[in-house]
Amino acid sequence: MLRKLLPGVLILSLAIPTLAFAEVGGNEQNKHQNMEHRHHQNGKHHHCHEMMQAKEKKLLSLVDKYTPNQRAQWNQALKERKTLFKQMSSPEFKEKREQFWKAKKAEVSELRKQLKEGKITKEEFMQKMQEKKQNFHAQKQKYRIAQRELKNAVKNNDSQMAAKWLNELLAQLQQHNQWMKDRMSK
């Protein structure tokens, strides 16, 4: 039995350090690529902007096809979104961004404090945390559903449903712009 296991153990004892060394060498090359990628991420996000422009162009072509009377509203909402994103990511807004995240963290820490002090039960704590999470995910899910349904309507060449879902996406975009304005004014 020992004679059968000995060659296998010997091979593994030689192979594992070799594989580990090969993995480290590969990681060094990947590390350099990741650093380059991070450099581009911290730069001007050219790729991200190009993708957003391509999506916007495709969306506007659908608007022209299915709801041409709303082109001006779409242009205004998209322009407003770009402006708001620029303002929110500007250095002048950094303090407000930090305040926003501090307030969010303070809410969670307050709930944790109440849990620790016994003012709320663990179930209540979990329920409140889940509600916060669900509010965020509900909006995200609503947007994804609208996108998926629009895609299906376009695929099936159903202009009435495409128009309906374009209207829904426009309303969501306008609501999100309003949310960003409200957040910036606080």
PEHU-V227582 format. One line per field, one symbol per residue. ss: DSSP state (H for helix, E for strand, L for the rest). phi: phi as a letter, one per 30 degrees, with the letter a starting at -180 (. if undefined). burial: I if it has 24 or more other C-alpha atoms within 12 Angstrom, else O. A space follows every 50 residues. Layout:
ss = ???
phi = ???
burial = ???
This chain:
ss = LHHHHHHHHHHHHHHHHHHHHHHHHHHHHHHHHHHHHHHHHHLLLHHHHH HHHHHHHHHHHHHHHHLHHHHHHHHHHHHHHHHHHHHHHLHHHHHHHHHH HHHHHHHHHHHHHHHHHLLLLHHHHHHHHHHHHHHHHHHHHHHHHHHHHH HHHHHLLLHHHHHHHHHHHHHHHHHHHHHHHHHHHL
phi = .ddddeddddddddddddddddddddddddddddddddeddddchedddd dddddddddddddddcbddcedddedddddddddddddcdddceddedde dddddddddddddddddidbddddedddddddddeddddddedddddddd edddddhcddddddddddddddddddeddddddddd
burial = OOOOOOOOOOOOOOOOOOOOOOOOOOOOOOOOOOOOOOOOOOOOOOOOOO OOOOOOOOIIOIIOOIIOOOOOOIIOIIOOIOOIOOOIOOOOOOOOOOOO OOOOOOOOOOIOOOOOOOOOOOOOIOOOOOOOOOOOOOOOOOIOOIIOII IOOIOOOOIOIIIOIIIIIIOIIIOIIOOIOOOIOO
